[in-house]
Amino acid sequence: KKFVEERELTVVLLFEDSLSLQFGSGSSTKRETLLEVAGLLALLSASNRDRAGFWHATPEKHLVRRPVRGRGTIVKAAANLLSQPVPELDAGGEVDIDWNVFMHAFPRHSVVLWLGDFAPRPQPACWSALRRRYQMIGVRVDDPWDRELPEGETIAAVDPVAGELVPFDTSSRANRRAHEQWVEEREKRWNEL
């Protein structure tokens, strides 16, 4: 007799489409990079014959696609996620994920791939319940300027949260210290997850 292991995972792509993902110091934004990763992960789950679903969260709305089987339907779901428009800069505010609705939308023991840039903020209130219910894996995107500011330049930058063009002096000690504190806080919050 030949025994074949039944291994079917449910993969959930939680794409946190915050306004800060619209930043990019290079040829692509953090959002574009993260969407490429999301597409790749969806295709991997399709080739592994897993079920795949997604939750696309923006400051304005949430789009939920329940887990589906089959390469064709997973590819359609991934195309739907990849074709979502960029959130408007004037949408304002943080992405607020309704975790209670999330827990009802996806089955227990799902692998949740949480994609975002993970700005410094406290853990969700129900974090321990989420970790018991799901296998939570964070996929964080970084820009080189997220880690270290360029030396001695004044740059004109669009603040994606405020939606305005601001001059930013990277040689200012106050700006460099504020950036270092932000990086430290971000790493601390990331490690807590």
C-alpha positions in Angstrom: 0.0 0.0 0.0 1.1 3.5 -0.7 0.2 6.3 1.7 0.1 9.8 0.5 0.2 12.5 3.1 -2.6 15.0 2.9 -1.2 18.4 3.4 -3.4 21.3 2.6 -2.7 24.6 4.1 -4.9 27.6 4.2 -2.7 30.7 3.3 -4.1 34.1 4.1 -2.4 37.2 2.6 -3.1 40.1 4.9 -2.0 43.1 2.9 -1.8 46.3 5.0 -1.9 49.0 2.4 -0.9 52.0 4.5 -0.1 55.4 3.1 3.5 55.1 4.1 3.9 52.2 1.5 3.8 54.9 -1.2 7.3 55.9 -0.3 10.3 54.7 -2.3 13.8 56.2 -2.5 14.7 54.1 -5.5 13.0 53.0 -8.7 10.0 51.4 -7.0 7.8 52.2 -4.0 7.5 49.9 -1.0 3.9 49.2 -2.1 5.1 47.9 -5.5 7.7 45.7 -3.9 5.2 44.3 -1.4 2.7 43.6 -4.2 5.3 41.6 -6.1 5.9 39.6 -2.9 2.2 39.0 -2.4 1.8 37.8 -6.0 4.7 35.5 -5.6 3.3 34.0 -2.4 -0.1 33.5 -4.0 1.5 31.7 -6.9 3.5 29.5 -4.5 0.4 28.6 -2.6 -1.4 27.7 -5.9 1.5 25.5 -7.0 1.5 23.8 -3.6 -2.2 23.1 -4.0 -3.0 25.1 -0.9 -6.1 27.2 -0.3 -5.4 30.9 -0.5 -7.4 34.0 0.5 -6.6 37.6 1.2 -7.5 40.6 3.3 -6.6 43.9 1.7 -6.8 46.7 4.3 -6.5 50.4 3.4 -7.4 53.5 5.5 -10.7 53.7 3.7 -11.9 50.1 3.3 -11.3 46.4 3.6 -11.6 43.9 0.8 -11.8 40.2 1.8 -11.5 37.2 -0.4 -12.3 33.9 1.3 -9.8 31.1 0.8 -10.2 29.2 -2.5 -8.7 26.1 -4.1 -7.3 25.6 -7.5 -4.7 27.4 -9.5 -7.1 29.3 -11.7 -9.2 30.7 -8.8 -6.1 31.6 -6.8 -4.5 33.4 -9.7 -7.8 35.3 -10.2 -7.8 36.2 -6.5 -4.2 37.3 -6.7 -4.9 39.4 -9.8 -7.8 41.0 -7.9 -5.4 41.9 -5.1 -2.7 43.2 -7.4 -5.2 45.4 -9.3 -6.4 47.3 -6.2 -5.9 51.1 -6.7 -3.4 53.0 -4.6 -5.0 54.5 -1.6 -5.6 58.3 -1.9 -3.2 60.4 0.1 -6.1 62.5 1.4 -7.7 59.3 2.8 -5.7 60.0 5.9 -5.4 57.9 9.1 -4.0 54.6 10.0 -5.1 51.2 8.6 -7.5 49.8 11.2 -8.0 46.1 10.9 -11.1 44.7 12.6 -9.5 41.6 14.1 -12.8 40.1 15.3 -14.2 40.1 11.7 -10.8 38.7 10.6 -11.1 35.8 13.0 -14.5 34.9 11.6 -13.5 35.2 8.0 -10.6 32.7 8.0 -10.4 29.2 9.5 -8.3 28.2 12.5 -4.7 27.1 11.9 -4.4 29.2 8.8 -1.0 30.6 7.9 -1.4 34.4 7.9 1.3 36.2 6.0 0.9 39.8 7.2 2.5 42.1 4.6 3.3 45.7 5.5 5.9 48.2 6.6 5.0 47.8 10.3 5.3 51.4 11.5 5.9 51.6 15.3 2.6 51.0 17.1 1.4 48.8 19.9 0.3 45.2 19.3 -3.3 44.5 18.5 -5.4 44.1 21.6 -6.2 40.4 20.7 -2.7 39.5 19.7 -2.4 36.5 22.0 -5.7 35.1 20.6 -4.5 35.6 17.1 -1.3 33.8 17.7 -3.1 30.8 19.2 -5.6 30.7 16.4 -3.2 31.3 13.4 0.4 30.9 12.5 1.2 34.6 12.1 4.2 35.5 9.9 5.2 39.1 9.3 6.6 40.2 6.0 8.1 43.6 6.4 9.3 45.8 3.5 12.1 48.3 4.1 13.5 51.2 2.1 17.2 52.0 2.5 16.1 55.4 3.9 14.0 53.6 6.5 17.2 52.3 8.1 19.6 55.2 7.5 19.1 58.7 6.0 21.4 59.9 3.2 24.2 62.2 4.3 24.1 66.0 4.0 21.2 66.6 1.6 18.0 68.7 1.7 15.4 66.8 -0.2 11.9 67.7 -1.2 9.7 64.9 -0.1 6.0 64.2 -0.1 4.7 63.3 3.3 2.3 60.5 2.5 0.5 60.8 5.8 0.0 64.6 5.6 -0.2 64.6 1.8 2.0 67.7 1.4 5.5 68.5 -0.1 8.0 69.3 2.7 11.7 70.1 2.6 13.7 67.7 4.7 17.2 68.4 5.8 19.0 65.1 6.3 22.1 66.7 7.8 20.2 68.3 10.7 21.1 66.7 14.0 17.5 67.0 15.2 16.2 65.2 12.1 18.8 62.5 12.3 18.2 61.9 16.0 14.4 61.8 15.5 15.0 59.3 12.7 17.2 57.1 14.9 14.5 57.1 17.6 11.9 56.1 15.0 14.1 53.3 13.8 14.7 52.1 17.4 11.0 52.2 18.2 10.1 50.4 15.0 12.6 47.6 15.6 11.3 47.3 19.2 7.7 46.9 18.1 8.6 44.6 15.3 10.5 42.3 17.7 7.5 42.3 20.0 5.4 40.8 17.3 
